[in-house]
Structure formats: C-alpha cells, structure tokens
Amino acid sequence: MTLAFILSGFLVVTFVLVICKRITALIRAFRIESVFLFLYTLYMGITQRHADLFIVCGLIFALKAVIIPFVLLRITRRINVEEDLGLLVNPQLSMVIALIFAYLSYLFAHKAMSLVNLAESAAFIVSITAVCIGFFIMVSRMKALGQIIGLLVMENGIFLAAGSIAGGMPFFIEIALFFDVFVFVVIVEVFVYKVNRLFTHIDTSKMKSLKG
C-alpha cells in the first residue's frame, strides 16, 4: 500500500507538471515529484537494506527537492522572469497527450519486459511515463526555464527506472550523475542570466530571429 501511494503520487504530480501555466508552479511541482522520488528510494533502501540507497536518498532530497528548486526560483526572481511559460500546447491537450504517454508506457512495459513483481512493473511504467512527459515539456514550453525543468523531470524518470529494474544504479554512477546535475544547474543559472541580460527575455521562440 505504501509503495502504491508513492508511485501514484509521483505519477499524479508528473501529470500536474504538464498543465502548469506558471514557472513558479512548475518548479514547485518538480520539487514535490522529487520528494516522491526520495520516498521511493527510501522505501527501496528499507526493504532491500542497501546502505548506499540511504545515502542516495539524502542526496535526492538535498539536491532535487531543496537545492535545484531554490536555484531555479532564485533565477526567476533575479532576472524578473514573466510567470507565463509560453505554452505551445494548451493544458487540456497536454493532459490528453500525457495520458496517451502513460498508456503507451504500459504497452511498452507489457511487451518488452517480463517483470514478475507487480511493484517493479508499476514503477517501470511510471518511470517511462515521466521520461516521455519530461521530453514533452521540453519541446512544448517556449521559456528556457520550462525546458530545463523538462530535462530534470526526464532525469527523475531515469532514476525511477533504475530503481525499478535493478534496485538502483551502482552507487558511484549515481553519485556521478548527481554531481553532473548539480553542475548543470549552476551552469544553467549563469547561462540564463546572461541570455536575459543580452536579449531581455528567455523566450527561446524569439531567438529564431538570430538565424542567418
């Protein structure tokens, strides 16, 4: 029951991400999704008694639920970003597309995987859905920050997939990925700030005028 609640919460928040119209709402939804990823990793650590998963658990909470949302919210305040995400697809159609992704993920897991454990199968379906929705957010949001969050949602899905298939990636690979994500966010903060200073906005659709 606990695992079902965690996976259901993760999936529901992932669906919420596709209907967010404001940048701050998108960042906060990503934070909540990361908390559910933290709870899933904690559950795996308790049930499987892997010490390294508890360390990864703490890193997920510190980096994904605290540091990254804080950095992204600071960017929005520093450069005075408009709240509107600039949606290429309206929220209603976005939700329909997200549900289609969930159904296709179910079909893919059913065809490609022979997972005996129902919990592992459910976690894998949710993880593939998160990866697909993260990619959709990247291509359907015109603001750079929205696209960044889409990439981070994809990364959450990949971590969940690793946990569902193999009980977590090798510890040192997980640490390396966490470090890469942290460095990525720091670079993004500098990049977005510079872009906003040069072009007075971070709407990527308006940068098409730079083409020769």
Secondary structure in CASP SS format (residue, H / E / C, confidence):
PFRMAT SS
TARGET T0000
AUTHOR 0000-0000-0000
METHOD secondary structure of the structure
MODEL  1
M C 1.00
T H 1.00
L H 1.00
A H 1.00
F H 1.00
I H 1.00
L H 1.00
S H 1.00
G H 1.00
F H 1.00
L H 1.00
V H 1.00
V H 1.00
T H 1.00
F H 1.00
V H 1.00
L H 1.00
V H 1.00
I H 1.00
C C 1.00
K C 1.00
R E 1.00
I H 1.00
T H 1.00
A H 1.00
L H 1.00
I H 1.00
R H 1.00
A H 1.00
F H 1.00
R H 1.00
I H 1.00
E H 1.00
S H 1.00
V H 1.00
F H 1.00
L H 1.00
F H 1.00
L H 1.00
Y H 1.00
T H 1.00
L H 1.00
Y H 1.00
M H 1.00
G H 1.00
I H 1.00
T H 1.00
Q H 1.00
R C 1.00
H C 1.00
A H 1.00
D H 1.00
L H 1.00
F H 1.00
I H 1.00
V H 1.00
C H 1.00
G H 1.00
L H 1.00
I H 1.00
F H 1.00
A H 1.00
L H 1.00
K H 1.00
A H 1.00
V H 1.00
I H 1.00
I H 1.00
P H 1.00
F H 1.00
V H 1.00
L H 1.00
L H 1.00
R H 1.00
I H 1.00
T H 1.00
R H 1.00
R H 1.00
I C 1.00
N C 1.00
V C 1.00
E C 1.00
E C 1.00
D E 1.00
L C 1.00
G C 1.00
L E 1.00
L C 1.00
V C 1.00
N C 1.00
P H 1.00
Q H 1.00
L H 1.00
S H 1.00
M H 1.00
V H 1.00
I H 1.00
A H 1.00
L H 1.00
I H 1.00
F H 1.00
A H 1.00
Y H 1.00
L H 1.00
S H 1.00
Y H 1.00
L H 1.00
F H 1.00
A H 1.00
H H 1.00
K H 1.00
A H 1.00
M C 1.00
S C 1.00
L C 1.00
V C 1.00
N C 1.00
L H 1.00
A H 1.00
E H 1.00
S H 1.00
A H 1.00
A H 1.00
F H 1.00
I H 1.00
V H 1.00
S H 1.00
I H 1.00
T H 1.00
A H 1.00
V H 1.00
C H 1.00
I H 1.00
G H 1.00
F H 1.00
F H 1.00
I H 1.00
M H 1.00
V H 1.00
S H 1.00
R E 1.00
M C 1.00
K E 1.00
A H 1.00
L H 1.00
G H 1.00
Q H 1.00
I H 1.00
I H 1.00
G H 1.00
L H 1.00
L H 1.00
V H 1.00
M H 1.00
E H 1.00
N H 1.00
G H 1.00
I H 1.00
F H 1.00
L H 1.00
A H 1.00
A H 1.00
G H 1.00
S H 1.00
I H 1.00
A H 1.00
G C 1.00
G C 1.00
M C 1.00
P C 1.00
F H 1.00
F H 1.00
I H 1.00
E H 1.00
I H 1.00
A H 1.00
L H 1.00
F H 1.00
F H 1.00
D H 1.00
V H 1.00
F H 1.00
V H 1.00
F H 1.00
V H 1.00
V H 1.00
I H 1.00
V H 1.00
E H 1.00
V H 1.00
F H 1.00
V H 1.00
Y H 1.00
K H 1.00
V H 1.00
N H 1.00
R H 1.00
L H 1.00
F H 1.00
T C 1.00
H C 1.00
I C 1.00
D E 1.00
T H 1.00
S H 1.00
K H 1.00
M H 1.00
K H 1.00
S H 1.00
L H 1.00
K C 1.00
G C 1.00
END
